[in-house]
Amino acid sequence: MKKIYQITDDKERLKFMNYRFFQANGYNEINLKELGYTLVAKTDLEEMEIIFRESNTGNVNGCITLIAEGMHSLSVSDIIIDQDEQSWFCDSIGFTKVKTL
């Protein structure tokens, strides 16, 4: 099961910013709670690109279970945490493995 996190409280103005921007502003480790991330959905889909596509085509196959109201399509700055607790940042191109707290 993969968990999808999105910034819902954008105090730091980081929503939709790429990982290079996060790093340039001192966020080499991402504290989900401190930066306003919320668990918005879960999925059993295996591949990140398929999760991205499903999210961005309206979840027509019902493969993503919404947990929070207002989840937007998977976008830059969103984080997926996989079943091994590894975190993946949805970046400008592809996904970047990151450390989350």
N, C-alpha and C positions, 0 to 999 in steps of 0.2 A: 504494500500500500504506500503510495506516495502522497505527501501533503503539500498543498499549494498555499503559499503565503503571499499576501499583497500588502502594500503600504496603505493603511486606511486613515492614519493620523499623521499627516505629512509636516510635522513641526520643522524638520530639517530641510524641507524642500528637495527631497531626493527622488520622489516618485517619477518614474519614466527616465531616470538618468542611468547611463551605462556604468559598468564597473570601473572603468578608468576614472570617471568623475568621482565615484565613491573613494577610490584610492587617493586621488589628488586632494581630497578633503579629509584624509586621515582615517577613513573607514576601511582598514585592511581586514579586520574582523567585524562581522555584522551582528550586532546585538539586536535581535528581532524585536524584543519588547521596547527597548530604548528608542529604536528608530520607527516605531509605530506600525510594525507588521502585525497582521492578523491572519490566523488560519482561516482560509475562505473555502477550501475544497479539498477533496481526496479523490484519488483514482487508482485503479489497478493497472492502468496502461503502463507498459514497460518503457517505451522509448520516449525521450524528451520531445523529439520532433513531432511525434504523433499526439502527445499531450498538447503541444502548442497548436497544432492544426485543429484538433478537436475543439479546443477552447475558442479558437478564432473563427470557427464555422458554426457557432451557436450550440455546441454540444448536442448536435442532432442525433447522435447515436446513444446519448445518455450514459456515456462512459465516465463522466465526471460528476461526483456527488457534491452538490453545493452545501456548504456549512453555514456561511454567512451571507446575509443580504448584500446585494450590490457588487458581487464579484464582477470585474470587467474581464474582457478577454486577456489571456496571458500576454504580458507585455514586458518591455525592458524594466528592470529593477525587481521583478517578481522572483520569488525563490521557491524551488521545489526541493523538498527533503525526501530522499529515497528511503527504502526499507532498511538500508545499512546505516542510516543517519548521516549520510553524506549530503551536503547542501550544494545546490546548483543554481547559479544566478542567471536569469534570462538576460542575456547581453544583447548588444546591437546586432551581433551575428552569432548565433548559436548560444551555447551555455558555458559558463565558466564555473569551475569548482571553487567554492569559497568556504571559509570557516565561519560558522555562526555560533552565537552564544545564546 
